[in-house]
Amino acid sequence: GKGGYDHYMLKEIYEQPTALRQTIRGRSNQLDGRVELEELPPGAFSDVRSVHLVAMGTSYHAAMYAQTLLAERGITAQAFLSGEYGSNPPPADDGTLVIAVSQSGETADTLSAIRSVQGTGAHTLALTNVVGSTLTRECEDTVYIRAGPEIGVAATKSFSAQVATLILLSERLSRDVRGGTPAATGDLLDALSVLPDDVQRVLDESTAESVAKAYHDSESYFFIGRGIGHPVALEGALKFKEITYDHAEGFSAAELKHGPLALVTDQTPVFAVFTGRNDTKTLHNVKEVRARDAPVVAVAADGYREVDDYADHVLRVPDTHHDVAGILANVQLQLVSYLAADELSRPIDKPRNLAKSVTVE
Ligand code: F6R
């Protein structure tokens, strides 16, 4: 059941601290900096020269996030929509690791992307929530995100658990591929270990309700961010459109001047995601939309005060390592979408035209 919550989506948003504890448990050792994914023996990735991530929807946003994490670690990685990958396959060989990211493990597009690399020598890895799902049978290896069952059509806790797992996987890959322990590791493992508590703090202290009340009747919403903030902006917009039925569009803050700015008016709230990297550039974009009188909602770390003078609302997240900051920002945006859809009395757990798993191409 819904455990006292009005909707599964809200229950699953609130389950995130527990889900993340399960995701992380036993997988990183802060004392010696080791990262262990039980399914994968040490050195499993030593022949990997490049990584393809294939996924759809929310899982694709987690894949984009991982592309940035891997690039930071010097690993050539690219996220693909699995529905495109199978029909226009990029070169893959025995140095390619293809990671299929799918909550359900049953998404037809993602299964066919994996089938398209059979025979190329590429190594395939499933990253999924559902034990024994079709994807786990089609891929050579599986890493579970361990989020627990997700019932709401709008994916929430699975995104957080996917990203946390992909952070661990990126660390494992960078050690196997490049050897040694990157300098950032200690800080990162510390940040991951307190992530469940940080998410709890976001849930306890969020002011998303006032944002949802102020803006739920606008016609159109924009979400911007850079780096890992870009997939978080895309995910914020996807969630918002899925459950409020209002138009919401996410893009890189870098794209703003190249077209979308034409649509920005005092009627288009802009959500700006700050993650602790290139924040000054994103702040510049915020100033540009402010100059067009757009309401601005910033999602920013407690310590990032520069934004206060330029935003109508700031949704705060605890200061943390850059690589996990996007998970916290996304939780704020989940709450905004949920609360706005609730203001509009939408059928949040069963949005029109959508299914929990899309088993046809
Ligand atoms: C978004 C959503 C969908 C799924 C997509 C992939 O809230 O639920 O966009 O993320 O259909 O599904 P999985 O992860 O099961 O492959």
Boltz pocket constraint, residues with backbone or C-beta under 6 A from the ligand:
constraints:
  - pocket:
      binder: B
      contacts: [[A, 56], [A, 57], [A, 58], [A, 59], [A, 60], [A, 101], [A, 102], [A, 103], [A, 104], [A, 105], [A, 106], [A, 107], [A, 110], [A, 153], [A, 154], [A, 155], [A, 238], [A, 239], [A, 242], [A, 355], [A, 356], [A, 357], [A, 358]]
      max_distance: 6.0
